Amino acid sequence: MGLLSILRKLKSAPEEEVRILLLGLDNGGKTTLLKHLASEDITHITPTQGFNIKCVQSKGFKLNVWDIGGQRKIRPYWRNYFENTDVLIYVIDSADRKRFEETGEDLLTAAPASDIAEGLNLHTIRDRVWQIQACSAFTGEGVQDGMNWVCKNVTAKKK
């Protein structure tokens, strides 16, 4: 097999598709995170009415990222998006302390990841892997670390 044939085969090798669901309260940063992942401009973002979908390439994966609106009237419909979802990313704006209670738990201040995990009782989740990833959707800090973790753990799960 020649080099050109090998390159064609590699290029045509199907990427693993991963469906990611972004959930969280309205104005929490979900769309900003989605646009950052897609390398799009984040200077003009409006509240999501319904949902946004972007396809993003990362580490040999085709990430189908669904950003679902977080308004109170939309939240009851979130469950309709769970089917065939590989990864759920719940976005919390740690700068918006007034809304921590609305996420389901009373976290009065921005806390270390271990405190958030304890407050949300994440240590009781035994049937799946989870991680709290501190990041800034605005600056991008920590976002790639989180996506690396997603790709690594999706690969491990599907083996």
N, C-alpha and C positions, 0 to 999 in steps of 0.2 A: 504494500500500500504506500503510495507516495505521500509526500508532505501535504500537498494540496488536498488530497482525499481525507487525510487525518484532520486537517483544519476544517473542512466542510462538515465532517462528522461531528466534531466538537461544537461547531457553530449551530448545527441542527439538533444537538442533544437537548431534549426538553428540560426546561428549568422546572424545579419543584415550585408549585403554586401554594401560597399560604394566604388564607383569608384572615385579615385582622380587623377587629371591630374596635373603634374608638368610642368610648362612652364617657360621660361626665356631665356636670351641670353646664347650663348655658353660660357663655362667656368664660369658660374654664381653660381654653387654649387648645381644644381639639382640632379645629380647622387650622390654626397656626401651626400646630405640630404636623398635620397632614401636608400643608403647603411647604413646610420646611423639608419634610421627607422627599417631596417631589421637586425640590430645588426651585420653588416658585417664589415670587415676590410676596412678602407678608405685610406690606405697608397698608394695604386696604383690605380688611377682612370684615365681612358683615355676618351677623348671626345666621346660622344654618337653619333653613326652613326645610325640614325633611332630612335629606342626607346628601353627602358628597362621596364620590368614589374616585380613587386615583390608583393607578397601577405603577408600582415603584420597583426598580431592580435593586437588589442588595445581596451581595455575596452568593451569586448563583441562584437566587430565589426571585420569583415573580411574586411580589407582595401586593395583593388586592386589598387595599385599605379602605374601609368604610367608616366615614365620619357621620355619626348620627346626631341630629340636633338634641340639645339638652334641656329645652324648655319643659317646664312642669307638665304641660298638656301632651307632650310627645313621649315622655318617659314610660308611660304604661305600654307603649308599643315596642320598646327596646327588645323585649323577649322574642318578638317576631324575627329578629335578625340573628339570633344565636345559632340557628341550625347551620351546619357546615362551617362554623367559625373555628379556626385553629387557635387563635390568640385573641384575648380580650385585654385591651389597654384601657384602664380607667384613669382618666386625667383629672387631677385635683390641682386647682390653683392655690398653692400654699400661701400666696400673698393676700388672698381674699379670706381673711380669718372669719368674717361674718357668716360665710357660707359653709364652713366645715360641718356645721350641724346638719345642713341639708344633705350632705353626702351619706347620711345614715348614722353617723357617730358624732359625738360631741368632742371634737378636737379643737380646743380653744386657741392654740397657738401653733405656728409652724413647728413641727417636731422632727426629731431625728427619725430615720426610717424604722428603727427598732421600736420606737414609741408608737408610730403609726401602725405598724404590724400588730403590736399588742392591743392597741385601741380598737382595731378592726377584727381582732381575734383570728388573724390570718394563720397563726400557728396551728389552728385546729383543722386547716385544710390539708388533707393527706392524699387525696386522689388526683392531684395535679401539682405541677411545679408553679411557683409564683415568685415574683420579685418586686420590690419597690425600687424604682429607678428615679433618683433625683435628676431633673433635667430642666432646661429652659427652652421652651419651644421658640421663644423670641431670639435668643442668642445661638441656640443649637447645642449649647453645652450639655453633655450627658446623653444626648439623643442617640448618637452612634453607638455608645456603650449599650444602651437599651436595645437597639436593633440587633447588635451582635449577640446579645443574650437571647433574643427571640429566635434568631436563625439557628443558633447552637442548640437550643432546647426543642425546637420544632424538629430538627434533624434527629435528635436523640429519641423523641417521642415516636417518630414514624419508623424507627428501626425495629 
